[in-house]
């Protein structure tokens, strides 16, 4: 399922961004906001933002948004580190 959000032209034209930057910037801002509120996981937020997990980690770090780190994510990271 894919969702599309309609942004009123008056809002889109009021953004202080070049038109090619509008969609990726809005996706990134939405991803950051949803992650910060605990609505979206880190991996899915980075996917929504269209970035790698490393780039997304840098984005939230610069905004001083605490990283939500679950037990499941710890297990996944440990398994990855062990080459599993």
Backbone torsions as a table, in degrees:
resi	resn	phi	psi	omega
1	UNK	NA	135.7	177.9
2	UNK	-122.3	136.5	176.6
3	UNK	-108.4	146.1	174.3
4	UNK	-123.1	135.3	179.6
5	UNK	-109.4	127.2	177.0
6	UNK	-88.7	124.3	176.8
7	UNK	-104.3	122.9	179.7
8	UNK	-55.9	141.0	-179.4
9	UNK	-55.6	-36.8	-179.9
10	UNK	-63.6	-34.5	177.7
11	UNK	-74.6	-48.5	-179.0
12	UNK	-58.1	-42.0	-178.6
13	UNK	-74.3	-16.9	179.0
14	UNK	-86.3	-12.7	178.7
15	UNK	-66.7	137.7	-179.5
16	UNK	-90.3	57.3	-179.5
17	UNK	-138.0	147.9	171.7
18	UNK	-63.6	144.1	-175.7
19	UNK	-51.5	-39.9	180.0
20	UNK	-64.8	-19.1	-178.7
21	UNK	-92.3	-10.2	-172.9
22	UNK	-62.6	-56.7	-175.8
23	UNK	-61.5	-50.3	-180.0
24	UNK	-62.5	-34.7	-179.8
25	UNK	-68.9	-42.0	178.3
26	UNK	-64.7	-39.3	177.1
27	UNK	-62.0	-43.4	179.9
28	UNK	-64.6	-46.1	-179.2
29	UNK	-63.3	-40.1	177.9
30	UNK	-64.7	-44.2	179.5
31	UNK	-60.4	-45.1	179.6
32	UNK	-62.9	-46.0	-178.5
33	UNK	-63.3	-43.9	-179.2
34	UNK	-67.9	-37.3	176.9
35	UNK	-66.2	-46.1	-178.3
36	UNK	-59.8	-32.1	180.0
37	UNK	-86.2	-2.6	-179.6
38	UNK	77.2	16.8	-178.6
39	UNK	-85.5	-29.4	-176.6
40	UNK	-128.3	139.7	179.4
41	UNK	-69.6	164.9	-179.9
42	UNK	-59.0	-48.5	-178.4
43	UNK	-62.7	-44.1	180.0
44	UNK	-70.9	-33.4	177.1
45	UNK	-66.5	-41.5	178.0
46	UNK	-66.3	-34.5	175.7
47	UNK	-64.7	-46.0	178.2
48	UNK	-60.5	-40.3	-179.9
49	UNK	-71.4	-15.4	-179.7
50	UNK	73.6	30.0	-178.8
51	UNK	-123.8	171.0	171.7
52	UNK	-76.6	164.9	177.5
53	UNK	-62.5	-34.4	-179.9
54	UNK	-67.3	-42.8	178.7
55	UNK	-66.5	-41.6	179.6
56	UNK	-64.8	-39.8	177.2
57	UNK	-60.1	-39.6	177.9
58	UNK	-65.4	-42.1	179.5
59	UNK	-60.1	-48.4	-178.4
60	UNK	-72.3	-30.0	177.1
61	UNK	-65.1	-42.3	179.1
62	UNK	-64.7	-25.8	178.3
63	UNK	-94.8	5.1	178.8
64	UNK	57.5	39.3	175.1
65	UNK	-90.4	122.5	-178.0
66	UNK	-63.5	143.5	179.2
67	UNK	-79.9	127.2	175.3
68	UNK	-85.6	116.9	-174.1
69	UNK	-127.3	105.7	-176.1
70	UNK	-87.2	167.0	176.3
71	UNK	-60.9	-38.2	178.6
72	UNK	-62.4	-41.6	178.8
73	UNK	-65.6	-37.0	176.8
74	UNK	-62.2	-45.6	178.7
75	UNK	-61.1	-43.9	178.6
76	UNK	-61.2	-43.3	179.6
77	UNK	-65.6	-41.3	178.1
78	UNK	-64.6	-41.5	177.0
79	UNK	-63.1	-41.2	178.3
80	UNK	-63.1	-43.6	-179.7
81	UNK	-63.7	-31.5	178.7
82	UNK	-82.9	-1.6	178.6
83	UNK	82.8	21.5	-179.1
84	UNK	-96.9	NA	NA
